[in-house]
Amino acid sequence: MKLLDYHRVHNEERAGWDTAQMEAAVRAQDATFPERIADLAPAELCRVWLDATAEQRVLIRSRIDRDRVIQLGRFRVEARAKDSAESLRLALASLAIADLTATDAREAIMSLDALLTAAHRIHADWAALMREQIALAGPALSALMQDHFRNRPA
C-alpha cells in the first residue's frame, strides 16, 4: 500500500462514520460499553478491543484522541520490552486502536518493525499475531500490516 492510499483509506473510513448511529448500535449490544471504555488503562483497553465486536472496535477507534495515542504508544514501547507473546499481542492491538488518530503510516511501520524484532527475540509466533490483528484492524492499517507481513515475514 502506498502512503497516499493509506491516507485515502483513512479519510474514506472516517467520512463514512455516523457516530450517533455507531454509538446506538454499540449500546444495543452493551448499554454501558461507551462509558466502560472511557478511562481504561491501555492494557485493559487493548484486552477489551481484542474481545470486542466489530462495531465496538470501531467505536473504540473513534473515541481515541491525541493524548490517548501517546498513552498507547508508551504502552507499546513497554509491552515490547516484556518477554511475552501476550504483551506483543496487546501492543499490536494498541497500534490498531490508535491508527486513525495517529494517521502516520511511517510510525505504524516503525512500530511493526520494532514489534517484529521483539517477536524474534522471544521466538513468538509473529504470523499468528499478525493474522489476528490484520483481521481486527481498520481497513488502512489492515492493508499496511498485510504489506508489512508480506515484505517481512516471520
N, C-alpha and C positions, 0 to 999 in steps of 0.2 A: 504494500500500500504506500502510495506516495504521500508526502506530508500534506499537500493541499487536499488530497482525497480524505485524509484523516479529519481535517478541519471541516470539510464539506459535510461529511457524515455526522460529525458532532453537531454542526449547526442545524442540519435537517432533523436530527432527532429532537433537539430542544424545541425547534419551531413546531413540531408536531404534538407537543405536550399540551394537554388541558389539565392543569394542576388540580383544579377543583374536581374534575371527573376522576383523576388518578386517586386523590385522597378518598373520595366516596367509594371507589372500588376496593381500596385497601381497608377502609373502615367496615365495609360489608364482610370482609374476611376476619377482621380483628379490630373491634371498635377502639381499642386503646393503643394500637400499633404506632401511630404517629407520635404520641406523647412518650411512649416507651423508648423510642429510638433517639429522642432529642438530646439527651445528655449522657449517653453511654460512653464508657471508655473505649478507645479504639479497638482493643482486642475483643471486647464484648460486641461492639458494633459489627465487627468482621464475622463473629460467630453467628449473629442474627442474620447477617447478609447471606451466609452460606446455607442457612436453613430456610430462607425467605422464599416466598412465591415470586414469580416474575414481576408481578405488579408491585409487590413490596420492595423488591430490589430497585425498581425504577423510582419509587417514592424516596427511598434512602438516597439515591444518587441526586435526586432533585433538591434535596434539603442540605446538601453539603456546601459550605461557604469556604472562603479562603483560609480562615482560622482553622477550620476542621481539616482542610487539605494539609496544612502544616503539621497538625497533630498526627494525621495518618502517615505523613512522610517520616516523622520522627519514629513512630511506631514501626514502620517498615525497616528502618535502619537498625533499631533494637532487635526486631524479630529475626533479621537475617544473621545477627551475631550469635543467636542461640543455636545449639546443635540439635535442631528438631525439625523434622519434616512438617509437623503441625504448625510450627512457627512460620515456616515458609508458606504454607497454605494460607495462613491468616495474612501474611504480608502481601501475597498476590491478591487476596480479597480486598485489602486496603487500597491497592492500586486501582482495582476495578471500581471501587466506591468513589474514589477521588477523581476519577477520569474526566468527567465533564467539567469540573471546576478547575482542575489543573491545566487542561487544554494545551499542553505542550507535548507533542509526540516524542520529542527527544528526551524529555525527562522520563517518560514511560519506558523508552528503550534502555536508558541508563539504569533504571531500576530493575528491569528484567535481566540485564546483563549481570548486575550485582547479585540478584537472587539466584541466577543460574550458577554463578561462581560458588555461592553458599551451598547450593544443592549438590554440586560436585564434591565440595569439601566434606559433606556429611553422607554422601552416597544416597541421597534422596531420589525418589523416582520422579524426576523432572517431567517426564512425559505425562504421567498421571496428574501431577499438579497442574500442568498447563492445560491439559484436556478439560479438566474440571472448570478452570477459570475462563477458558475460551467459550464454554457453553453458558456461563453465567454472566459474563461481562456484557456491557453495552456494545452496540454494533461497531463503533470505531475502534475501541480497544480490542475487541474480539478479533477483528481483522488484523490489527497491528500485532497481536500476540500470535496469530497464525503465521504471519510472515516471519516473526522473530523465531518461532519454533522451527519453521522450515529452514531458515538460514543458520540456526544454531541448535541443532537437535542435541538431546542429552548425551 
